[in-house]
Amino acid sequence: MDWQIEPTTPWNYGLVVDPANPEATITVTPQKVGRVPFDTAAAPVVLQGQGQADPVWKLVTTKPARRRAAPRPRTNLLPKWS
């Protein structure tokens, strides 16, 4: 059996990163682990960042077209916490 899933809502979003200050891109908030560790309503870690639609990134024959990868900084974006 073959499956084909097509988007019904906008999907072409990317993470907004300041190349001069990439560590400020994502805010990491650790929280207490709930009774169910993988419950999305009570996640033990919350990551927050800003996204932006990318109008250049389109579907090509019902598949997302490959985007040229942007250079990735070699720094650790996540803070260390105990």
Residue, then its C-alpha position, 0 to 999 in steps of 0.5 A: m500500500d502506498w501513502q501520500i499525505e499532502p499539507t492542508t495548512p502552511w508548512n514552510y516555516g523556518l527558525v529565525v536565527d541571529p547569526a551574530n547572537p545564535e545562542a539567543t535564538i531559543t529559550v530553554t525552560p526546564q520544568k518539573v516532570g509530571r506524572v506522565p513524562f511525555d505528556t505534551a501538556a506538561a513537558p519537562v522542557v519547553l523550547q521557545g523560539q521565533g519562526q517565519a514563513d519561507p515563501v521560497w520553499k515550495l512543494v515540488t511534485t507534492k514533496p518539499a523541495r530541498r533547501r540549501a543548508a545555511p552554515r551552522p555555527r559550531t556553538n552549543l545553543l542550549p544552556k547547561w543546567s543541572 
